[in-house]
Amino acid sequence: MGMTSIEKILARHSDQSVVNPGDVVVVDVDTAVFFDFMRSDVVKIADPDKLVLLHDHMVPAPTVQAANMAKRIRDFAEQFGVKNYFPVGAHGISHVLVAQEGLALPGTILTNADSHTCSSGALNCLARGMGPSEMTYILCTGKTWFMVGATTRINLENTLPDRVYPRDVIHYIAGQHGDFAGRNMEWHGDGLANIGMDGRLTMATISAELSAEFSLFPYDSVLDEYLKPRAKRPFEPVHPDPDATYADTIDIDVSTLEPQVVKPGYVAWNSGGVAEVAGQHVDQAFIGSCANGRLSDFAVAAEIVK
C-alpha cells in the first residue's frame, strides 16, 4: 500500500519504511523557528544550524519585558553561534520570512511557535505550529512527535475567474466542508498550475483556521521557479505514491467559484459566496492582518461589499 506525501515525510523522518493513520511517530526536525521567546536556562542545544531566530510580533518592543526578551534572543544567537538570526531591521513575519529566505524546504519538517506555521506547506514542507514546551524540547533534542492523521486529497481544476482569488478557494472549502481537526490536507490538480506562490502561501496559512494538522502542496514547476534563487541547502521533494490511500477526496472546479465571505465569529461552516450577503449593511470593517495576502484583494472585497 502506497503513502501520501505527508505520510512519506513522516516515515522518512522517523526512520520507518511505512507509516499509517493512527501511528505515533518520533521525528527529526529539520528547522525550528523561534521568535519573541527564548528560555534563559538552556545550556545545550541539538544543532544551531537547524535554528532560525528572529523578532516578529513585538517590534519595536512595547514593554520592558519584551525588550529584555529581545536581548535574550540576541545573546542566545551569539552564545550558540546561530547563523540564521534575523535581528531587528532584518526581521519579519516568521512564516513569511522562512519562505522568502529559502529556509522552508521541500521534503523537510519545520516547527514554530506560531499557529500559521502551516504556511510553509506551500513549499512542500511539512510544517506545524507548536507550543513553547514542545519547541524547547525540539531546541534541546532536535526531535518531536506527531500522530499520523488521515489525509484529504483536494483536487483543483481549471482557472480562477476574474475577481476570485486563492483565498476564496480555502474559504469555500471551509464553508462547504468545515474543519479538518485531526486531519491533513494535500493539494493536487491541474488548477494549481494557475495559482502562484503568493496564493499558495495564503491557502496554506489559512488552513490553520480550519484546524488542519498539516496542509501540503506539491513540488511542481511553480515551486521550483520560486526556490531556485532562494534555497539555502539541498532538498529532496516528496510526491505521493500512485496507490496512496486518502481518507476522502474533494474535487473543486475553481472556474465556478465566486468571491467568498467569512461571516463573523469563526471560519469553519461559516463562509459562503458573496451572493449570500449581497446588500447586507456593514457598519465597520477590520483587517487584522494582511500576512501572505495582498491589499488589492481586500480592496476588491470592500468594493464587492459596498
Phi, psi and chi 1 to 4 in degrees:
 res  aa     phi    psi   chi1   chi2   chi3   chi4
   1 MET       -  131.6 -177.9 -179.1  -63.0      -
   2 GLY   -79.0  171.8      -      -      -      -
   3 MET  -119.4  153.7  -69.3 -173.6  -70.7      -
   4 THR   -72.3  170.0   67.9      -      -      -
   5 SER   -60.8  -42.2  -66.1      -      -      -
   6 ILE   -63.0  -44.9  -69.1  171.7      -      -
   7 GLU   -63.0  -36.9  -69.6  164.9   -5.0      -
   8 LYS   -67.3  -39.3  -68.9  175.8   79.5  169.5
   9 ILE   -65.6  -43.2  -66.4  175.0      -      -
  10 LEU   -65.1  -37.7  -69.0  174.0      -      -
  11 ALA   -66.3  -45.3      -      -      -      -
  12 ARG   -61.3  -39.4  176.7 -170.8  -61.9  175.8
  13 HIS   -85.6   -5.1  -75.3   73.5      -      -
  14 SER  -115.0   12.8   59.5      -      -      -
  15 ASP    56.2   43.5  -66.4  -35.1      -      -
  16 GLN  -123.4  151.3  -60.3 -175.4   72.7      -
  17 SER   -79.5  -31.2   58.0      -      -      -
  18 VAL  -145.3  140.2  177.1      -      -      -
  19 VAL  -129.4  154.5  -61.3      -      -      -
  20 ASN  -133.3  156.2  -64.4  -69.4      -      -
  21 PRO   -53.3  133.9  -28.7   37.4      -      -
  22 GLY   101.6  -20.3      -      -      -      -
  23 ASP   -69.5  149.3  -69.4  -11.3      -      -
  24 VAL  -108.0  125.6  174.9      -      -      -
  25 VAL  -123.3  142.7  -64.7      -      -      -
  26 VAL  -101.1  121.0  176.2      -      -      -
  27 VAL  -120.3  154.4  -61.1      -      -      -
  28 ASP   -82.3  133.2  -66.8  -43.3      -      -
  29 VAL   -96.2  128.7  175.0      -      -      -
  30 ASP   -81.6  -37.7  -62.9  -69.3      -      -
  31 THR  -140.8  126.2  -53.2      -      -      -
  32 ALA  -119.9  124.4      -      -      -      -
  33 VAL  -106.2  130.5 -175.8      -      -      -
  34 PHE  -125.7  134.8  -72.4   81.2      -      -
  35 PHE  -144.2  143.5   66.1   91.9      -      -
  36 ASP    55.7   14.8  -60.0  -20.6      -      -
  37 PHE  -156.8  133.3  168.8   77.9      -      -
  38 MET  -162.3  128.9 -177.7   56.3   65.8      -
  39 ARG   -70.5  150.0  -66.5  178.3   62.8  115.4
  40 SER   -95.6   -6.5   59.8      -      -      -
  41 ASP  -105.1   12.5   56.1   -8.8      -      -
  42 VAL   -79.6  126.3  173.8      -      -      -
  43 VAL  -112.8  -13.0  -63.8      -      -      -
  44 LYS  -151.0  137.3 -176.8  178.6 -179.6 -178.8
  45 ILE  -124.9  162.0   63.0  175.9      -      -
  46 ALA   -70.4  -50.4      -      -      -      -
  47 ASP  -162.0  108.0 -172.0  -15.9      -      -
  48 PRO   -63.3  -24.1   22.4  -33.1      -      -
  49 ASP   -74.9  -11.6  -68.9  -20.6      -      -
  50 LYS   -97.6    6.4  -68.1 -174.8  176.4 -178.3
  51 LEU  -101.7  147.4  -62.3 -176.7      -      -
  52 VAL  -126.5  120.5  176.9      -      -      -
  53 LEU  -115.7  136.6  -56.7 -177.0      -      -
  54 LEU  -158.8  173.0   69.2  147.7      -      -
  55 HIS  -110.0  132.9  -53.7  -85.5      -      -
  56 ASP  -129.4  -84.1 -174.8  -12.3      -      -
  57 HIS   -71.0  -25.3  -68.9   68.9      -      -
  58 MET  -119.4   64.8  -65.2 -173.5  -73.9      -
  59 VAL  -132.8  120.9  179.7      -      -      -
  60 PRO   -69.5  158.3   26.4  -34.3      -      -
  61 ALA   -57.7  122.9      -      -      -      -
  62 PRO   -84.2  -14.3   29.9  -34.0      -      -
  63 THR  -139.3  165.8   64.9      -      -      -
  64 VAL   -62.4  -39.9  171.5      -      -      -
  65 GLN   -61.1  -42.0  -69.6   81.9    0.2      -
  66 ALA   -65.6  -39.0      -      -      -      -
  67 ALA   -64.5  -40.5      -      -      -      -
  68 ASN   -66.3  -37.0  -72.8  -25.7      -      -
  69 MET   -67.1  -38.6 -179.3   58.8   70.9      -
  70 ALA   -61.1  -41.5      -      -      -      -
  71 LYS   -64.0  -38.9 -178.8  179.5 -175.0  -57.8
  72 ARG   -61.9  -39.1 -174.0  179.5  -60.4  167.5
  73 ILE   -66.2  -43.0  -67.7  173.7      -      -
  74 ARG   -61.0  -44.3  -68.7 -166.2  -63.0  -89.6
  75 ASP   -65.0  -38.9  -67.7  -15.8      -      -
  76 PHE   -63.0  -45.5 -174.5   95.2      -      -
  77 ALA   -59.0  -40.8      -      -      -      -
  78 GLU   -71.7  -41.5 -178.1  177.2   -5.4      -
  79 GLN   -61.7  -43.0  176.6 -175.5   -3.2      -
  80 PHE  -102.5    4.9  -69.9  101.0      -      -
  81 GLY    65.8   44.1      -      -      -      -
  82 VAL   -77.9  115.5  178.2      -      -      -
  83 LYS   -76.6  -36.9  -61.6  176.0 -177.0  177.3
  84 ASN   -89.6   66.1  -68.0  -44.6      -      -
  85 TYR  -113.5  129.7  168.9   55.1      -      -
  86 PHE  -116.7   96.9  -62.4   85.9      -      -
  87 PRO   -71.9  173.3   28.6  -35.4      -      -
  88 VAL   -56.5  129.8  172.4      -      -      -
  89 GLY   108.3  -31.7      -      -      -      -
  90 ALA  -114.1    8.6      -      -      -      -
  91 HIS   -80.9 -176.6   66.8  -72.4      -      -
  92 GLY   174.9 -172.9      -      -      -      -
  93 ILE   -67.5  125.3  -61.1  170.2      -      -
  94 SER   -56.8  -46.6   59.5      -      -      -
  95 HIS   -77.2  -16.3   48.7  -82.6      -      -
  96 VAL   -81.1  -42.3  176.1      -      -      -
  97 LEU   -62.0  -42.8 -175.8  143.4      -      -
  98 VAL   -66.1  -27.3  -66.8      -      -      -
  99 ALA   -74.8  -49.5      -      -      -      -
 100 GLN   -64.1  -32.1  -65.8  177.1  -17.6      -
 101 GLU   -91.6    4.4  -65.3  -65.7  -32.7      -
 102 GLY    68.0   33.2      -      -      -      -
 103 LEU  -102.2  -15.8  -65.0  166.0      -      -
 104 ALA  -100.5  110.5      -      -      -      -
 105 LEU  -119.9  152.1  -64.7  173.3      -      -
 106 PRO   -56.7  141.4  -27.7   36.6      -      -
 107 GLY    77.5    1.9      -      -      -      -
 108 THR  -105.4  171.3   65.3      -      -      -
 109 ILE  -114.5  129.4  -68.7  179.5      -      -
 110 LEU  -127.4  135.9 -179.6  147.9      -      -
 111 THR  -126.1  156.3   61.7      -      -      -
 112 ASN  -164.5  147.6 -179.2    3.0      -      -
 113 ALA   -83.8   54.0      -      -      -      -
 114 ASP  -144.5  131.5 -173.3  -65.8      -      -
 115 SER   -63.0  -24.0   61.8      -      -      -
 116 HIS   -94.3   20.4  -67.9  106.4      -      -
 117 THR   -58.4  -27.1  -60.9      -      -      -
 118 CYS   -58.2  -11.2   50.0      -      -      -
 119 SER   -51.0  -37.2  171.5      -      -      -
 120 SER   -69.3   -8.9  -67.1      -      -      -
 121 GLY   -60.0  -23.1      -      -      -      -
 122 ALA   -63.5  -19.3      -      -      -      -
 123 LEU  -102.1   22.9  -63.6  113.9      -      -
 124 ASN    60.5   28.0 -165.3 -123.5      -      -
 125 CYS  -110.7  128.2  172.3      -      -      -
 126 LEU   -79.6  107.5 -156.1   60.9      -      -
 127 ALA  -131.1  142.9      -      -      -      -
 128 ARG  -153.4  143.2 -169.1 -178.2 -170.6  -77.7
 129 GLY   -75.2  144.1      -      -      -      -
 130 MET  -133.3  159.3  -49.8  -72.8  -76.5      -
 131 GLY   -78.5  167.0      -      -      -      -
 132 PRO   -61.5  -35.4   17.9  -30.1      -      -
 133 SER   -66.4  -43.6  -63.2      -      -      -
 134 GLU   -64.4  -39.7  -70.8   86.3   -8.0      -
 135 MET   -66.1  -35.9  -72.4  -60.5  -64.1      -
 136 THR   -65.4  -39.3  -59.6      -      -      -
 137 TYR   -63.4  -41.9 -173.9   83.7      -      -
 138 ILE   -64.4  -41.1  -67.2  167.0      -      -
 139 LEU   -55.8  -41.7  174.0   70.1      -      -
 140 CYS   -87.5  -29.8  -63.3      -      -      -
 141 THR  -114.3  -22.2   68.8      -      -      -
 142 GLY    78.7    9.2      -      -      -      -
 143 LYS  -130.6  160.5  -61.8  179.0 -179.9  -68.2
 144 THR  -154.1 -178.7 -169.5      -      -      -
 145 TRP  -128.7  150.5   66.1  -88.8      -      -
 146 PHE  -136.9  151.3  -64.9  119.3      -      -
 147 MET   -92.3  132.1  177.3  174.9  -74.3      -
 148 VAL   -73.0  116.8 -177.5      -      -      -
 149 GLY   -94.4  163.8      -      -      -      -
 150 ALA   -69.1  150.2      -      -      -      -
 151 THR  -119.1  133.4  -59.8      -      -      -
 152 THR   -97.0  129.7  -64.9      -      -      -
 153 ARG   -91.7  124.9 -179.6 -174.7  176.5  105.8
 154 ILE  -112.8  114.2  -56.7  172.7      -      -
 155 ASN  -100.2  120.2  -64.8  -38.0      -      -
 156 LEU  -106.1  130.4  -55.7 -177.6      -      -
 157 GLU  -126.0  151.0  -57.5  -61.1  -25.0      -
 158 ASN    71.9 -162.2  -64.6  -40.0      -      -
 159 THR  -121.2  141.2  -57.6      -      -      -
 160 LEU   -62.3  136.4  -71.4  166.8      -      -
 161 PRO   -72.5  169.2   25.0  -31.8      -      -
 162 ASP   -58.2  137.2 -172.1   35.2      -      -
 163 ARG    70.9   14.5  -62.6  166.9   67.0   84.1
 164 VAL  -118.1  134.2  177.2      -      -      -
 165 TYR  -123.5  165.6  -62.5   90.2      -      -
 166 PRO   -53.3  -35.2  -30.1   37.8      -      -
 167 ARG   -60.4  -31.7 -165.5  178.7 -173.3  106.3
 168 ASP   -65.4  -30.8  -67.5  -52.3      -      -
 169 VAL   -64.5  -49.8  176.1      -      -      -
 170 ILE   -68.5  -33.1 -170.2   71.5      -      -
 171 HIS   -71.4  -33.2  -74.2  161.8      -      -
 172 TYR   -62.8  -44.2  171.9   82.0      -      -
 173 ILE   -61.8  -41.8  -67.8  171.5      -      -
 174 ALA   -60.4  -41.5      -      -      -      -
 175 GLY   -72.9  -32.6      -      -      -      -
 176 GLN   -93.4  -26.7  -62.7  -64.0  -45.6      -
 177 HIS  -126.4   -1.6  -59.5  -81.7      -      -
 178 GLY    72.6 -150.6      -      -      -      -
 179 ASP   -91.5  166.5   70.9   70.1      -      -
 180 PHE  -121.5   35.7  -73.5   74.2      -      -
 181 ALA   -56.5  127.4      -      -      -      -
 182 GLY    77.5    4.3      -      -      -      -
 183 ARG  -126.1  164.6  -65.1 -177.1  -69.7  155.8
 184 ASN  -111.0  160.4  -53.1  -47.5      -      -
 185 MET  -123.3  128.3  -53.4  168.4   74.3      -
 186 GLU  -120.7  131.0  -91.6 -167.2   21.4      -
 187 TRP   -99.2  134.0  -58.9   86.9      -      -
 188 HIS  -144.8  178.3  -62.1  -89.4      -      -
 189 GLY   106.6  155.3      -      -      -      -
 190 ASP   -64.0  -24.0  -65.6  -20.8      -      -
 191 GLY   -63.9  -20.8      -      -      -      -
 192 LEU   -67.0  -25.9  -75.0  175.6      -      -
 193 ALA   -62.1  -21.8      -      -      -      -
 194 ASN  -100.4    9.0  -57.3  -56.7      -      -
 195 ILE  -117.0  116.0  -62.1  177.9      -      -
 196 GLY   -76.7 -178.0      -      -      -      -
 197 MET   -66.9  -35.1  -72.7  -54.4  -59.0      -
 198 ASP   -58.6  -44.6  -76.9   -9.9      -      -
 199 GLY   -67.0  -40.8      -      -      -      -
 200 ARG   -65.1  -42.2  -63.7  179.9 -175.1 -160.7
 201 LEU   -61.9  -38.3  -73.1  162.0      -      -
 202 THR   -63.9  -47.4  -63.1      -      -      -
 203 MET   -63.0  -42.5  -67.9  161.5   66.1      -
 204 ALA   -65.8  -40.6      -      -      -      -
 205 THR   -61.2  -46.7  -60.1      -      -      -
 206 ILE   -71.8  -11.6  -57.9  -56.9      -      -
 207 SER   -58.6  -25.6  -61.4      -      -      -
 208 ALA   -62.5  -33.8      -      -      -      -
 209 GLU   -72.3  -12.0  -45.9  -50.9  -33.4      -
 210 LEU  -100.3    5.8  -83.3   63.1      -      -
 211 SER    62.3   26.2  -59.0      -      -      -
 212 ALA   -68.0  141.5      -      -      -      -
 213 GLU   -66.9  -52.1  -68.3  -66.6  -52.6      -
 214 PHE  -138.3  149.4  -64.0  107.6      -      -
 215 SER  -134.0  110.2 -179.3      -      -      -
 216 LEU  -122.8  129.4 -168.8   72.1      -      -
 217 PHE   -99.4  158.6  -78.4   70.8      -      -
 218 PRO   -79.2  162.7   30.8  -36.9      -      -
 219 TYR   -89.3  114.0 -176.5   85.2      -      -
 220 ASP  -138.2 -169.2   58.6    8.4      -      -
 221 SER   -64.8  -32.5   58.9      -      -      -
 222 VAL   -64.1  -47.4  174.4      -      -      -
 223 LEU   -69.7  -38.6  177.6   53.5      -      -
 224 ASP   -58.6  -44.9  179.6   71.4      -      -
 225 GLU   -64.8  -36.3 -177.5  177.5   -5.6      -
 226 TYR   -67.5  -40.3 -179.6   84.2      -      -
 227 LEU   -84.1  -23.2  -79.5  176.0      -      -
 228 LYS   -50.1  -48.2  -84.7 -177.7  178.2  178.3
 229 PRO   -85.6    0.9   31.7  -34.5      -      -
 230 ARG  -116.0  -36.3  -69.4  179.8  169.5   85.5
 231 ALA   -54.9  129.1      -      -      -      -
 232 LYS   -87.9  -14.2  -68.5  -65.6 -168.6  -69.9
 233 ARG  -157.6  165.7   61.1 -179.5 -173.2  -87.0
 234 PRO   -62.2  155.0  -21.3   33.1      -      -
 235 PHE  -148.0  163.2   56.4   84.1      -      -
 236 GLU  -126.3  103.7 -175.7  178.4  -10.8      -
 237 PRO   -61.0  160.6  -17.2   30.3      -      -
 238 VAL  -124.1  136.3  172.9      -      -      -
 239 HIS  -126.3  150.6  -55.3  -82.9      -      -
 240 PRO   -70.8  152.3   28.4  -36.1      -      -
 241 ASP   -69.2  149.6  -68.1  -36.6      -      -
 242 PRO   -57.3  -29.8  -23.7   34.4      -      -
 243 ASP  -104.7   26.3   58.3  -17.7      -      -
 244 ALA   -60.9  144.4      -      -      -      -
 245 THR  -102.6  124.2  -60.3      -      -      -
 246 TYR  -111.1  145.5  -68.2   89.4      -      -
 247 ALA   -63.5  -38.2      -      -      -      -
 248 ASP  -162.4  170.2   57.9  -23.5      -      -
 249 THR  -131.5  135.6  -60.5      -      -      -
 250 ILE  -115.4  119.8  -63.5  172.7      -      -
 251 ASP  -104.6  127.5  -64.4  -48.7      -      -
 252 ILE  -130.8  122.6  -57.6  174.3      -      -
 253 ASP   -88.4   99.5  179.8   -9.2      -      -
 254 VAL   -66.7  -17.9  -61.5      -      -      -
 255 SER   -68.5  -14.4   68.1      -      -      -
 256 THR   -95.3   -2.9   66.1      -      -      -
 257 LEU   -78.7  150.8  -62.7 -177.4      -      -
 258 GLU  -114.5  166.3   63.2  176.0  -29.6      -
 259 PRO   -53.8  140.1  -26.3   35.7      -      -
 260 GLN  -105.4  150.4  -58.2  -69.1  -59.0      -
 261 VAL  -127.0  127.7  175.2      -      -      -
 262 VAL   -93.2  124.9  178.1      -      -      -
 263 LYS   -79.7  162.4  -58.4  164.9 -168.7  176.8
 264 PRO   -60.6  146.0  -24.2   34.8      -      -
 265 GLY   112.7  -53.8      -      -      -      -
 266 TYR  -162.2  175.2   49.4   93.1      -      -
 267 VAL  -104.9  -53.3  177.8      -      -      -
 268 ALA   -60.9  133.1      -      -      -      -
 269 TRP    59.9   22.1  -60.3  116.0      -      -
 270 ASN  -137.8   26.2 -162.4   38.5      -      -
 271 SER  -132.4  157.7   60.1      -      -      -
 272 GLY  -164.7  179.0      -      -      -      -
 273 GLY   -65.5  153.4      -      -      -      -
 274 VAL   -60.3  -25.2   68.4      -      -      -
 275 ALA   -62.0  -26.8      -      -      -      -
 276 GLU   -68.0  -26.2  -64.3 -178.9   19.7      -
 277 VAL  -117.8    7.7  -63.5      -      -      -
 278 ALA   -55.8  131.3      -      -      -      -
 279 GLY    90.4   -8.6      -      -      -      -
 280 GLN   -69.2  127.0  174.6   69.5   46.0      -
 281 HIS   -71.8  134.0  176.9   73.9      -      -
 282 VAL  -117.5  120.5  176.5      -      -      -
 283 ASP   -85.7  -33.9  -68.0  -60.1      -      -
 284 GLN  -152.5  139.7 -176.9  177.6    9.2      -
 285 ALA  -122.8  138.0      -      -      -      -
 286 PHE  -130.8  127.3  172.5   72.9      -      -
 287 ILE  -106.5  107.6  -60.4  174.5      -      -
 288 GLY   -75.6  -33.6      -      -      -      -
 289 SER  -160.2  141.9  172.2      -      -      -
 290 CYS  -109.4   18.6  -64.4      -      -      -
 291 ALA   -56.9  128.5      -      -      -      -
 292 ASN    62.5    7.4  -71.6  -26.0      -      -
 293 GLY  -107.9 -177.0      -      -      -      -
 294 ARG  -127.4  138.8  -65.5  179.0  -64.1 -176.7
 295 LEU   -59.3  -28.8  -71.7  174.9      -      -
 296 SER   -63.7  -33.3   58.6      -      -      -
 297 ASP   -60.3  -44.4  -65.5   -0.1      -      -
 298 PHE   -70.5  -32.2  -65.2  103.7      -      -
 299 ALA   -65.2  -40.9      -      -      -      -
 300 VAL   -63.3  -43.6  169.3      -      -      -
 301 ALA   -61.3  -42.4      -      -      -      -
 302 ALA   -63.0  -38.3      -      -      -      -
 303 GLU   -67.2  -38.8 -178.6 -179.9  -18.7      -
 304 ILE   -65.4  -46.3  -69.8  171.4      -      -
 305 VAL   -62.5  -40.2  171.9      -      -      -
 306 LYS   -62.8      -  179.5  176.1   66.7  177.6
